[in-house]
């Protein structure tokens, strides 16, 4: 079997590096946003907002590079899966960046009022979601199907903590209506972190497709639907 021509190798490498730069920025945005919330620092929240444009620009560059490769190189098989997966991963990373911005905005709102409670579970959710993003990209770089599967499996941990956060904050709201605005902001932060974990799971699924040419997304959705039916007491 003949090797891919050298210029194509370099172009694929450049696409991968661009995606990794985007992933590093997205991961840093999550950390900064949650730190702004935990430490009640307006400057960090503002920093998150100021960096949003850079991730959006990288998303456009990833798409442009991928489209150029598709048009000019007409890749086949594994190379085609790599390029299309890179485009999908770029979209997920851009949305992760958006969600970090949403968290920073909630932090700015919460800074205007006294702290409702010490933050324990939300930073833990953030750490798990960050690790999922990091491992999903490592799986992408190394073509590691096993690590990608592990990322997908860890999504349930984030969901469980988010459910716990929701129940606790609901108790606050029921006991004291004066906490409702702050509690809702924190519930939204939990929801945003849950969505970040979902996007990391999407990346893991893309990696499995890239490596094996096998789509697991709908199987995962069927599993989640079965779980919902079971929780609801259905068959």
C-alpha positions as CSV (number, residue, x, y, z in Angstrom):
1,X,0.0,0.0,0.0
2,X,1.5,3.4,-1.0
3,X,1.9,6.1,1.6
4,X,0.0,9.4,1.6
5,X,2.0,12.0,-0.1
6,X,4.1,14.2,2.2
7,X,2.2,17.5,1.7
8,X,-1.1,15.8,2.7
9,X,0.6,14.5,5.9
10,X,1.7,18.1,6.7
11,X,-1.8,19.5,6.1
12,X,-3.4,16.9,8.3
13,X,-0.9,17.6,11.0
14,X,-1.7,21.4,10.8
15,X,-5.4,20.7,11.1
16,X,-4.8,18.5,14.2
17,X,-2.6,21.2,15.8
18,X,-5.2,23.9,15.1
19,X,-7.8,21.7,16.8
20,X,-5.6,21.1,19.8
21,X,-5.0,24.9,20.2
22,X,-8.8,25.3,20.2
23,X,-9.2,22.5,22.7
24,X,-6.6,24.1,25.1
25,X,-8.4,27.4,24.9
26,X,-11.8,25.8,25.6
27,X,-10.5,23.9,28.5
28,X,-8.9,27.0,30.0
29,X,-12.2,28.9,29.5
30,X,-14.0,26.3,31.7
31,X,-11.4,26.6,34.4
32,X,-11.4,30.4,34.4
33,X,-15.2,30.6,34.4
34,X,-15.6,28.3,37.4
35,X,-12.7,29.9,39.2
36,X,-14.4,33.3,38.7
37,X,-17.6,31.8,40.2
38,X,-15.8,30.1,43.2
39,X,-13.5,33.0,44.0
40,X,-16.1,35.7,43.2
41,X,-13.7,37.5,40.9
42,X,-15.1,39.8,38.3
43,X,-11.8,40.2,36.5
44,X,-11.6,36.4,35.7
45,X,-15.2,36.4,34.4
46,X,-14.4,39.4,32.2
47,X,-11.3,37.5,30.9
48,X,-13.5,34.6,29.8
49,X,-15.8,37.0,27.9
50,X,-12.8,38.7,26.3
51,X,-11.4,35.4,25.0
52,X,-14.6,34.2,23.3
53,X,-13.7,35.7,19.9
54,X,-10.4,33.7,19.8
55,X,-12.2,30.4,20.0
56,X,-14.8,31.4,17.4
57,X,-12.0,32.4,15.1
58,X,-10.3,29.1,15.5
59,X,-13.5,27.3,14.8
60,X,-13.8,29.1,11.5
61,X,-10.1,28.3,10.7
62,X,-10.6,24.6,11.4
63,X,-13.6,24.5,9.1
64,X,-11.8,26.3,6.4
65,X,-8.8,24.0,6.6
66,X,-11.0,20.9,6.6
67,X,-13.1,22.1,3.6
68,X,-10.0,22.9,1.7
69,X,-8.6,19.4,2.3
70,X,-11.9,17.8,1.3
71,X,-12.1,19.8,-1.9
72,X,-8.4,19.6,-3.1
73,X,-7.3,16.2,-1.7
74,X,-10.6,14.2,-2.0
75,X,-9.5,11.9,0.8
76,X,-10.7,8.4,1.3
77,X,-11.4,6.0,4.1
78,X,-9.5,6.8,7.3
79,X,-8.3,10.3,6.1
80,X,-11.9,11.2,5.2
81,X,-13.1,10.1,8.7
82,X,-10.3,12.1,10.3
83,X,-11.2,15.3,8.5
84,X,-14.9,15.1,9.0
85,X,-14.4,14.2,12.7
86,X,-12.1,17.2,13.1
87,X,-14.9,19.5,11.8
88,X,-17.5,17.9,14.2
89,X,-15.0,18.2,17.1
90,X,-14.4,21.9,16.2
91,X,-18.1,22.5,16.5
92,X,-18.3,20.9,19.9
93,X,-15.3,22.8,21.2
94,X,-16.8,26.1,20.0
95,X,-20.0,25.3,21.9
96,X,-17.9,24.4,25.0
97,X,-16.4,27.8,24.7
98,X,-19.9,29.4,24.5
99,X,-21.0,27.4,27.6
100,X,-17.9,28.7,29.5
101,X,-19.0,32.2,28.6
102,X,-22.5,31.5,29.9
103,X,-21.0,30.3,33.2
104,X,-18.9,33.5,33.4
105,X,-22.1,35.6,32.9
106,X,-23.8,33.7,35.7
107,X,-20.8,34.4,37.9
108,X,-21.1,38.1,37.2
109,X,-24.8,38.1,38.2
110,X,-24.0,36.1,41.4
111,X,-21.3,38.6,42.4
112,X,-24.0,41.2,42.8
113,X,-25.5,39.3,45.7
114,X,-24.3,37.6,48.9
115,X,-23.0,34.1,48.4
116,X,-25.8,31.5,48.7
117,X,-23.6,28.6,49.8
118,X,-20.0,27.3,49.6
119,X,-19.4,25.7,46.2
120,X,-18.3,22.1,46.4
121,X,-20.2,20.0,43.8
122,X,-20.1,22.6,41.0
123,X,-16.2,22.8,41.0
124,X,-16.1,19.0,41.2
125,X,-18.4,18.9,38.1
126,X,-16.1,21.3,36.4
127,X,-13.1,19.2,37.1
128,X,-14.8,16.1,35.7
129,X,-16.0,17.9,32.6
130,X,-12.5,19.4,32.0
131,X,-10.9,16.0,32.3
132,X,-13.5,14.6,29.9
133,X,-12.6,17.3,27.3
134,X,-8.9,16.7,27.8
135,X,-9.1,12.9,27.5
136,X,-11.4,13.1,24.5
137,X,-8.8,15.2,22.7
138,X,-6.0,12.9,23.8
139,X,-8.0,10.0,22.4
140,X,-8.4,12.0,19.1
141,X,-4.7,12.7,18.9
142,X,-3.7,9.1,19.6
143,X,-6.5,7.3,17.9
144,X,-7.3,5.7,21.2
145,X,-10.7,4.0,21.0
146,X,-10.5,2.7,24.6
147,X,-10.0,6.1,26.1
148,X,-12.7,7.6,23.9
149,X,-15.1,4.9,25.3
150,X,-14.1,5.8,28.9
151,X,-14.9,9.4,28.3
152,X,-18.4,8.5,27.1
153,X,-19.0,6.3,30.1
154,X,-18.0,9.1,32.6
155,X,-20.8,11.4,31.4
156,X,-23.1,9.7,33.9
157,X,-21.0,10.9,36.8
158,X,-21.5,14.5,35.8
159,X,-25.2,13.9,35.3
160,X,-25.5,12.4,38.8
161,X,-23.7,15.3,40.5
162,X,-25.9,17.8,38.5
163,X,-29.0,16.0,39.8
164,X,-27.7,16.3,43.3
165,X,-26.9,20.0,42.9
166,X,-30.4,20.6,41.5
167,X,-32.1,18.8,44.4
168,X,-30.1,20.7,47.0
169,X,-30.8,24.1,45.4
170,X,-34.5,23.3,45.1
171,X,-34.5,22.8,48.8
172,X,-33.0,26.2,49.3
173,X,-35.7,27.8,47.1
174,X,-38.5,26.0,48.9
175,X,-37.3,27.1,52.3
176,X,-36.6,30.7,51.4
177,X,-38.0,32.4,48.3
178,X,-35.3,35.1,48.7
179,X,-32.8,32.6,47.4
180,X,-34.6,31.8,44.2
181,X,-32.6,34.1,41.9
182,X,-29.2,32.9,43.2
183,X,-30.3,29.3,43.2
184,X,-31.5,29.5,39.6
185,X,-28.2,31.0,38.5
186,X,-26.3,28.1,40.1
187,X,-28.7,25.6,38.6
188,X,-27.9,27.1,35.2
189,X,-24.2,26.7,35.9
190,X,-24.7,23.1,36.7
191,X,-26.7,22.7,33.5
192,X,-23.9,24.4,31.5
193,X,-21.3,22.0,33.0
194,X,-23.5,19.0,32.2
195,X,-23.7,20.2,28.6
196,X,-19.9,20.6,28.4
197,X,-19.7,16.9,29.5
198,X,-22.2,16.1,26.7
199,X,-20.0,17.8,24.1
200,X,-16.9,15.9,25.4
201,X,-19.0,12.7,25.0
202,X,-19.8,13.8,21.4
203,X,-16.0,14.1,20.8
204,X,-15.4,10.7,22.2
205,X,-18.1,9.3,19.9
206,X,-16.4,11.1,16.9
207,X,-13.1,9.5,17.9
208,X,-14.6,6.0,17.9
209,X,-16.1,6.7,14.4
210,X,-12.7,8.0,13.2
211,X,-10.8,5.0,14.4
212,X,-13.3,2.2,13.7
213,X,-15.6,3.7,11.1
214,X,-18.5,2.8,13.5
215,X,-21.1,5.2,14.8
216,X,-22.2,4.6,18.4
217,X,-24.2,7.8,18.9
218,X,-27.6,6.4,18.4
219,X,-26.8,3.3,20.5
220,X,-25.9,5.6,23.3
221,X,-29.1,7.6,22.9
222,X,-31.1,4.4,23.0
223,X,-29.4,3.4,26.2
224,X,-30.2,6.8,27.8
225,X,-33.9,6.4,26.6
226,X,-34.0,2.9,28.2
227,X,-32.7,4.4,31.4
228,X,-35.3,7.1,31.4
229,X,-38.1,4.5,30.8
230,X,-36.7,2.4,33.7
231,X,-36.5,5.4,36.0
232,X,-40.1,6.3,35.1
233,X,-41.2,2.8,36.0
234,X,-41.8,1.7,32.4
235,X,-40.7,-1.5,30.8
